[in-house]
Amino acid sequence: FDGRQAVARRKKSSTAGDLFDLVAVLPWWVGVGLAVLAYVLLHRFAAEEVAVAASANQMGSVVAAHLYKALAFWGQYLLPLIFLVAALASAIARHKRHGLITRVAGDSDGSALRAMAWKDFERLVGEAFRMRDYTVIETGGGGADGGVDLRLAKGCETFLVQCKHWKAFKVPVQVVRELYGVMAAEGAAGGFVVTSGAFTSEARAFVRGCNIELIDGPKLKAMVDAVLPTVRERAESQPAAASTAVSSK
């Protein structure tokens, strides 16, 4: 599963928006399957006949039945539409992330990684961790240098990730200290600081004895190269999964 999920700093939104966000983080074929299932179930309720009230005591239940029927009538179109649009958003996002992996893996001199926009850099890092079987929550960040950018989960453990797409400067020890403090406050099992560049010697010295891994440009390139076969394998298997999910409804 594409484990992007709802970001921690989300603003207030509608129920439909929340449902869209929830489904959009799942693989696209799950959204298609949910759309089919929602239509089948709600259409069944919408097509049912509502009995006429035989007495005043039955009036309340009859009114409620008419209300449920009306909700089912509109819901049989609205919910599948939300699910299908969310499935499309999921497919586009996954295709873009896979494209980032393929582009960086196919670049021998690292220029694609260095030329990448900071948001695409975060997407690339998140997808690389997904291909290593982490569930990834993109927090939305606060810009190119804002806060913890990704939260990872594997089993019962949580890991925090700072992405620093710095091309001209080495990542200093202050960045690593800040992440270490957030890890302690949140009880995270470990952390990663990822950059397209390099780290200062002080930063490398600080992580000795800490459960923080520093991933510089060359190490990130090697990580992307290693997950490329998994990206291709999952891309090839998704159409078959979609066909199975829809046909089983």
N, C-alpha and C positions, 0 to 999 in steps of 0.2 A: 504494500500500500504506500501510496504516496502519502507519507505521514505529515504534510505541511500543517494541517489543522488550523484552528482559530488562533490568531495572534493575541498575545497577552495584553497589548495596549489598544485593543479594538474600541472604537467609539460606539455609542448606542446606535442600533440599527433595527430594522423591522424583522419580524419573524421570518418572512420570505427571504430576506437577505442573509439571516443566520443559517437558514436551511441551505441556501445556495452555497455559502462558504463551507459548510460542513461537507456537502457532496462534492464540491470542487476539489477537495484535498484527496479524494479517493480516486482510484484508477477510473478512466473514462467509461470503461465497459460496466462498471458497477452502477454508475449514474444511468446508463441506458437500461440496465436491468431493473433498477428502481422505478424508472419511468413506466416501463411495461407493467410491473407489478402494481403500481399505484393506480394506473388506469383500469386494470382488470378488477381490482377490489372495489374502487369507488364507483365504477360503472355498475357493478352488481347492486350496490346500495341505491344508486340513483334510479335504477330501473324498477325497483320494487314498488308495488302499489301500496298506498297508505289507506288504511281502513277509515271509514267515516265514523265519527263519534255517535254512539248509540244513546249516550246519556251525558249529562253535564259532568259526571265524575270522570269520564273518559276524555274530556276536552283537553286537559293538560297534556296527556300522553300523545294525543293526536297532533296537537300543535308542535310538540317536541319532535315527533316523527316527521312532520312536514319540514321543520327546520333542518333536521339531519339530512333529509332528502335533497333540500336546496344546497346545503353545503357540499354534499357528495356530487351533485350535478356540476357545480362550478369547479370543485376540487379535482374531478376526473380530467379536466383540461389544464387547470393551473399547475397542479403538482407535477405532472409529467413534463410540462413546459419548463418549469424550474429545474427539474432533474436533467433534462436534455441540454439546456443551456449550460448548466454546471458541468455536465459531461464534456461538452465542447471546450469549455474553459480549461478543464483538466487535461484534455488531449493536447490543446495548444501549448499549455505550460510544460507538459512532459516532453513534447516534441522540441520545444525551445531548449530545455535543459539537456536533452540528449544531443541536440545540435552543438551546444557548448562543449560537452564532453568530447564529441567527435572532432570538433575544430581544434581544441587544445591538444588532444592526443595525436592528431595528424600533423602538428607543427613541430618541426625538429629543433628550431632555434629559440622557442619560447616567446616569439613576438606576439602571437595571438593572446597569450596570457597577459602580457604587459600592456597590450592595447585595449584590453577589455574594460568596459565601464564598470564602476564599483558595484552596481546592483547585479549585473551579470556575473561578476566575480563571486558574490554571495550565493547566487543561484548555482553556479558551478560547484562551489564547495559543498553546498547542501546536497546536490545530486551525487557527488562523489561519496559522501557519507551514506546516502540512501543505498547506493550500490554495495556498500559494505554492511548492509542489513541493520542500519540504525533507523529508528523513526525520527524524522526531522521536523521540528517546529521552527518556522521562520518568524522571528519576533517582529520583523518589520524594520528594525534598526532605527537609527536617528540620523541617517546620512552616512557618508563614506566612513566616518570614524565614530559612529554612535554605538555605545553600549555593547551588550551581548547580542550578537546577531543571529545565532542559531542555538537551539536547545535540542540535544540528542537524547534519545532513550533507547536502551537495549536491556531487555529483561526488566529488572526492578531498579536499574541504575540510570542516573541522569548525568549528562555531560554538557558543559557550556563551551561555546565556540565564539571567539572574537576573530573577525575578518578584517585585515588591514591591507587594502590594495594600494600600498605605498610603493611608488616606483623610484623615487629619488632618495629616500631616507631609510635608514635601518630602523626597525621597530625597537624602541627602547625598553628598558627594564620596567619603567612605570606602567606600561600597558599590561605586562605580565603580572605585576603586583596587584593591579586593579582587578584583573580576572581572578586571581587567587583569593582576594577578599570577597568577591561575589560568590565564588564557589563555597567558601566557608559559611557565608551567611545563608545560602540556600541548601547546604548539605549535599552538594553535587559530588559525585564519585570522581570526577576528573574534568579536565578542560583541554582545549586546543586553541592555540593562537596561530592563525593561518595568514600568510602574506605572499604576495607575488614577488617580493624582494628578499630581504635578509634581516637578521636579528643582530643586535649588538652583543658583544662578548658578555656584558653584564646581564643581559636578558638570559643568555644561555647558561650562565653560572647560577642564576636565581632558581631555575627549574630543577636543578639537581636536588633530589630528595622530595620534589613536589610531583604530584600526579598531573602535570601539565606537559603536553607535547607541543613542541614548536615545529611548525611545518612551513618551510621557506619555499621559494619559487621552484627550485629543482625537485624538492621532495614532493610538492604538490603536483608537479608535472608527472612524476613517477606514479603517484597515487591515481591520477586520472588515466594514465596508460594502463594501469593494472585493472581498472574497473571497466574499461571499454568493452571487453568481451561480454561482461554481464549486461551492459547497456544493450548491446546488439541482441543478446539472447532473450532478454525480457521484451524488447520491441517486437521480435518475431513471434513470441508466444502470446502477446496480447490479443491479436485478432481471433485466435482460437478460443481464448478465454471469453471474449465477448460473445462469440457464437454459442458457446455452451451456456452462458448466463442467460441470454435472451430465450433460447430454445427451451430452457428448463422452466420458464414461467407458464 
